[in-house]
Amino acid sequence: MNRFVAVERALRTAAPHQLLDALREVLRSRYAAESAEFLLADYGVTVLRPLSPEVPAPDPVPLHDNRAGRAFGAQEPLLEEAAGGLARVHLPVTVRGDRLGVLTVTLPSEDVKDSLPELHEIAEVLGHAVIVAERDTDVYVQARRKDRLTLAAEMQWQLLPGRSCSRPEYALGAQLEPAYTIFGDNFDWSTDPDHLMLYITNGMGEGIEASLLTNLGINALRNARRAGIPLEDQAALADQAVYAQYRGESYLAVLLVEFELSTGRMKVVDAGSPRMLRLRGRSVEAVDFEAQLPLGMFEETDYVAQEFHVEPGDRLVFVSDGVHAVAAPGGETYGQKALTRAITATRLLPAAEVPRAILRELSGHRGGPSPTDDALVVCLDWSGRQGAAQALESE
């Protein structure tokens, strides 16, 4: 059995809570590794937290000014010399574009060059194993927590598909703030061979009530989507579900978007307050759609899908009203001008990094780190089938 296959087997057969122990053992026996550490990005993507049974846990690693954080941000392996003829390799742990953390392996310097390609693949295999293991253990979600989550935030994070994802046709990144006390805003996505479906939700209310409302709305949309129902009918059925429960006293603002992967054609149902801006080249433009009623405001609302088109190289940024309507201490709202500046300033960042960068800018505008409303940013970089094919040809 070759050593890479031995690693795969060890991770596949390990108990869900013992993935790192199993990986350490096989890395020690097959790669002569001195140590291996797994650091997971916290919910706010501000630090990397070591996976450890120790109480209290080891100190978290900041995402800036250290090599593990740089490997996470760049999504590339990063080498560093260690004492005693050893080298330390920091490897991003990412699953289909969703950035989980960093695997740090210390091994003899002379073995690094030959081992690096396999170690990079091992980090990816570890990520897939963690995603599967999380069905059966809490150790990985616990390790991500810099602070305790409120119950509403717990419900919202469990509802999310991830923080980022990528395919040849697109790259997606998203972030919610305040990460540990979020209650109503949400995002959801799903892809099939020909389409990407994206929902941006601006929840109404606060605390558990807001989270319950969003959970009902998102699951109603998923139920309709999984039945193969068109976008406008998904909105109508979710509208009925929310109205049946709340009778118009609570409702849900949602932007529903369906992308046709082969053409860039978009179908959009604008049922509320989330907004979309497009960066094309160096020009940022707010895209306005026909405003329709939020889900659940009235009984049996009909919805109409509009069409839009994206081109390879376009970047779309979606925000909730906790971003575009937030006020500075002097009363000035963040608004389109500030959003345009933030989107332009982050144009060179990958999609997965953009939401966090815009939310940092928003915090500066607000004048403090404690928002009074949920803030949601989703960034989508569009390559399309043609753009993806051209990128492959140029490699």
N, C-alpha and C positions, 0 to 999 in steps of 0.2 A: 504494500500500500504506500503510495507516495505521500509526502508530508502534507500537501494541501488537502488531499482527500481525507487525511486523518483529522485535520481541523474541521472540515465540513461534518464528518461523522460525529466528532466529539460534541459539536454544537447541536446537531440534530438529536442526539440521544441524551443530552444533559437534562436534568430537571429544570423547569422554567426559571427558578430563582437562582440556579447555579451556572448560568452560562459563562460568566466571567471566570469562575473557578475552573471549569472545564477547559476554557480557552487558555488560561494561564498554564495549566498542566501540559497541554499539547504543544504550546509555544516553547515551553522549557525543554521538553524532550526532543522535539523535532527541529527547532530553530535556535536552540541554545540561548533562549531569551532569559535575561536576569529577572525581568518583571514585566507586567502588563497592567495598565490602568485604563478604565473606561470612564470618561467624563461626559455627562449628559447636559445639554442646554436646558436651562430652567425655562419656566413658562413665559417669562418676560424677555427671554433671549438677552440677558444681561451678564450672566456668568455661566461657567461650566462647572457642574457639581460632580465630584467623584462618587462612583458607585461603591459603597462601602458599608459593611455591617456594623461599623464602629458607632457608638453613641457617646458623645456627639460625633457627627460625621466630620471628616477632614474639611478644612477651609475650602470654599469654592475658588475657582480660578477665573479671574476677570477675562472678558473676551478681547480686551485690548492690552497691548504692551507685554504679550507673552507669546511663545511659539505655538502652544496648543490653540489659543484663540485665533492666531493668524492662519493656522491650518484649517480651522473651522470656517473662517471668513472667505479664504481663497479657494476652499474645497480642493486643495492639493496637499500631498504629503510634504512634511517639513522635517528636515534633519537637524539635529543638534548634537554636538560632542558632549560626552559625559566622562567622568573620571575613570581611571583604570582600564583604558583601552576600549571603552564602551561607547556606543552611540545611542541616542534616543530618537525614535521616529514617531512623529505625530500624524495620525491618519484620520481624515474625516470619515465619520460613520453616517452614511446617507443612503436612504432607500427611495428610489425613483424620484429624486429631487428633494425629498423631505429630510432636512438636516437634523439628525438626532444628537450628535455629539462628536467626540474625538476618542480614538483608541491610541494610547501612547505605549509603545513597546521599547524596552531597553535591551540591547543585544550587542555582541562583539562587533567592533567597527569593521573588521574584515569581512563580516557576513552581510553587511547592509546592502551593498550593491546587488548581490545576487538575490537577496530575499525581498527587496522592496516591492517589485511587481506583485508577488504573491501576498505580501502583507497588506497591500492596498486592496486586493480582492477579499482578503480575510475580513477586513473592516466592513466591507459591504455585506459579506455573509453574516457577520455579527448583527448588523442592522436588521436584516430580514429575520434572523432568529429572535431578536428582541420584540419585533412587531408581533410575531406569532406567540411568544411567551407571555405578552401582556394580557392575553385572554385569561391566563391562569394564575397570575401573580401580580402583586402591587409593588414589587421592589423597584421597578424602573420608574413608574409614575411617582413614587415617593421620593426617589433620588432627584427628580427634576424640581422639587419644591424648595425654593429659597425661603418662602413664607407659607403659612397655612392658607389654603383656598377657602373662600366662603362657600356655602352650600350652592348658591346660585352659580358661582364660577365653576364649581365641580361639575354641575350639570351641563354648563355650556361647553367646557373643554371636552367632555365625553361625547358631545354631539358633533364635534368638528371632524373633518376628514383628515386633517394634518395641518402643518403650517406652510408647506410648500410642496410642489410636485412639478414634474417636467416630462415632456414628450418631445419628439423631434419637431412637432408643429408649434409648441408653445412652452413657456415656463411661467409658473404661478408662484406667488408668495403672498402671505397674509399675516396679519398680527392684530390682536385685540389688546386694548388697554382700558382700565388698569387690569393687568393680567390676572391678579389674584383676587379681584373683587368684581369682575365683569358680571353683568346680569342679563342684558337683553340683546345686544348686537351679536351677529353670527354670520358665518359664511359656510357654503357647502358647494362641492363640485363633484362631478362624475363624468367619466369619459367612456366612450365605446369606439368601435373601429372608425366611425365617421363623424362623431360629434363630441363636443365638450359642453356640458351643462354647468352653469354657474349661478348661484343664488347669493345675493348680498342682502342681509336682513338688518333692519334698524328697529330693535325691539322697543315696545312701549312700556313704561312703568319702571319699577325698581325692584331689586331683590328677587325673592323666589317667584313672585307673581310674574315678573317680566321673563324669568327663565322658563317657567311653565308655559307661558304664551308662545315663546319662541320654539320650544320643544314641540308643541302641538303643530305649529305652522310648518316647521322644517320636516317633520315626519309625515305630515299630510302631503307636502310637495314631493317627498321621496316616494310615498305610496303611489301617487299619480304618475310620477316619472317612470317608476319600475313597472307600471302597467302599460307603458308604451304610449301614453297619452300626449298629444301636442302641447306645446308650451302654454298657449293661452288657456287651454282646458285644465292644465295643471294649476294655474292661478285660480280658476273658477272653482275647482274642487277643494283646494286649500281654503279659499274664501268661505265656502259653505261650512267646512269643518270648524273654522275659527268662529264664524257667526253662530253656529249651533251651540257652541260652548259658552260664548260670552255675550251673545245677543246684542252686539254692537257697542258694549261698554268698554271693551278692549279690542284693539286691532293691530295688525302687523304691517309695517312698511317694508316692501321687498322689491328689489330689482332682479328680474329673472332674465338670464341671457343664455342663448343657445348658439354655439359656433359650429358652422359646417367646416370641417377640417380641410377639405379639398379646395374650397373656394374662398374662405374668409367671410362668407356671408353670415350675418348675425340676425337672429330674431330676438326682439327685446320686448318685455312687458314691464313698464315702469309703474309699479303699484306703491308709490310712496316716496320717501325722502332720500334714499341713497343716490349719490351722484357719480357720474363717470366723466373723466377727462382723458383726452388722447394726446400723447406726445408723438409727433411725426417729424422726424429730423430734429430741429431745435424749436419747433413751434408747438405750444401747448394750447389746446382748445377744449373748452367745456362742451360736452355733447348733451343737448337737451332732447328728451323724448316726450311724447304726449303723456301728460300726467293722468294717471288713472287712480281709482280709489284703493286705499290700503286693503289688505285682506281682512275680511270680517267686519268691516264698517257697516255694511248694509246686506240685506238678504239677497242672494242670487244675483250678484253683480256679474255682468259679462265683461270679458277682457279681450283686448285686441292686440296682437303682436305687430310691432313695427320692424322694418328691415333696415340694416346698417351694414357697412362693409369695412373690414380691416385689411390692411396691406402688410406684406412682410416688412419687418422693421418697426411696426407700430408698437407703442407701449400704451396700455390702458390702465388707468388708476381709478379705483372705485373707493369711495369714502362714505362713511355715515355722517349724520348731522353732528355727531360728537367731534368731528374734525372740521367740516366746513362752516359750522355755526358757532364754534367755541369762541368765547370772548376773552380779550386781554383784560388786565386790571383796569385799563382806561375805557373799556367798553367796546373797543374795535373788534369786530368779528374776524376770524381767520380768513375766510372768504377765498374767492378765486385767485386774487392777485398773489396772496401768500402761498396758496397751493401751487400756483404756476411757478413761483420761485423755487419751492421745495422740489417739485418734479423736475425742473430744469437742473437744479443743483445735484440731483441724484441720478442723472441720466446714464452715467457710466457704471453704476452699480448693477449687479445682477438682480433679477426680479425678487429673489428671496430676501435680499438685503434692503430693498427700497421701503417696505412698510415700516420697519423699525427706524430707519433714518428719518422718514417723514414724521413719525410720532415723536422722535426726539426734537425735531424742529417745532412741532406743535407745543411740546412742553415748554420750550423757551418763549413762545408767543403767549402762552397762558400765564407765564410768570411763576410757575411752580409745578411740582411733580404730582399734585393731587387733583385729578380731573373730577368734575361734578357729574359727568355723563360718560357713557361708554364711547370709546373711539375705535373705529375699525378702518383699516386700510388694506386693500387687496390690489396687487400689481400683477398684470399679465403682459408678458412679452410675446408678440406674435411673429412666428416665422412662416407658418403655413406649410403645406406640402411642398410647394415649389421652392420656398426658401430653405426648408430642411434638406431637400435634395441637393441644392446648390452648395450648402455647407458641407455635406458629405463628400461631394465631388472635389472640393477645394482642400480636403484634408490629405 
